[in-house]
């Protein structure tokens, strides 16, 4: 399997794994100067990259928060997890939300999110009159205990 990246802007950084066993590739901001992410606001941060998971249509690219940004600065993807469908060839853009009470600055080249490749399943969709019984049944939030 190959993950192809196309640079769309000068200065775009091809992601890489930071350690031998890293699950995610760090995505970097590709911006002119700096971007201010105001407190409690969301800003779209470009990466300057487009991606293609070559010949692997049963996988998806997912954009997750970097734990250090989320815990130290309160910055995380606004939609929690960004989904990059196999057939999308546009720029990877991270909508970062600032959950803190202070403005945050994103500089060109800052690592802003991580990209994880995950297998997907696309079952046949069928309408059913009934579903099978289980011990849990329709028990929802909190139904299995603390």
N, C-alpha and C positions, 0 to 999 in steps of 0.2 A: 504494500500500500504506500502511496506517495501523497503527501500534502503539499500542493503547489501554492506558492504565493507570488502575486504580481505586484510590483511597486507601482502605485498610481501617482505618487508624489516624490519629489526629491527629499531625501532625508528619512524616508520610511525605513523602519527597522524590521528585518525578517525575524519572526519569533524563534526562540530556542528554549529547550528544556534547561532549567537552571541546575538540576542535579540528575544523576543517572536514573533515579526512580521517580522523578517528577511526573505527575499525571497531566499537568497543564503546561502550556506554552505561554510565556508572558507576552501580552500585547502592549505596545508602546504608543504613546500619543505622538501624532505627527502634526504639529501646529507651528504657525509662525508666531514666535514670541511666547506669550503665556495665555492661558485661559483661566479666568476666575470662575469658580463654582460657588455661587453665593450660598449662605446658610439656607437650608430647607429648599433648595432649588435643584433643578435637573438641567444638565448641559450635555449636548451631544459632542463627543470628543472623537475626531477622526484618527484613524490609524495609518492612512495612506496606503492600505493594502486591500487587495481582493484575494480570495482563496478558492481553491478547488481540491476536493478530496478525490483524486484521480481514480476512476473506475470502481468506486466504492459507494454505490447508491443506497446501501443499507446501513449508513452511518450518518451522524449529524455533528456539526460543530456547535458546541455550547460555550457561551461566554459567561464566566463566573467572576465574582469579586475576588480580588487578591486579599487574603486575610489581613495582611498588614495595613492596607489602606482602609479597610472596613473597620478594624478595631482601633487603629490609632487616629485616623482622620475622619471616620464616618462616611467615607466614599464607597459606594457600591452601585452596581448596575440598577437603574430605576425599575426595570422589569424583573428584578431578581436574577433571572437567567435569560440571556439572549440566545435565541435559536437561529442558527444560520443554516437554512435548508440547502440540500445538495445542489439544487439548480440556481441558487443565488450567486451572481458573479459581480455584484457591486462592491463598493467600499465597505469594509468592516468598520462600523461606527459604534462606539460604546456610549450609551446614555447613562452618564454618572449622576447619581443623586447624592447630595450632601445632607446626611442625616444629623450633622452637628449644628451647633449654634454659631459657628464661625466660618467665614469665607475660607475656601481652600484654593490654592494656585496649582495648576497643572502646567508643567514645563514641557517643551519639546523633548521627546525621548523618555519621559517618565513612564514606568510600567504601570498601566492603569487597570488591567484586568487579565484574566487567564483564559486560554482557549483549550477546551477539552474535547476529545473525539469520543463519541459514544455510539454503540450500535443501536439501531432502531428496529422495531417490528411494525409491519404494515399488514395487519390481518384483514381478511375479508369482513366487511361490515354487514351485519344482519340484524333485522328487527326481530325481537322475540316476544312472545306473549307472556312467558314465564322465565325466571332464572332459577338455577339450582338452589336448594336450601343449604345453609351453613349454620354452625352453632352461633355465630355472631349475628347472622341475619342482617337487618337494617340498622343495627346499633351503630350510632355515629360517634361524634366527638365525646371522648371520655368513657365510652361504653366498655372499654377493656380495663378500666381502672387507672390509677395514677401513673 
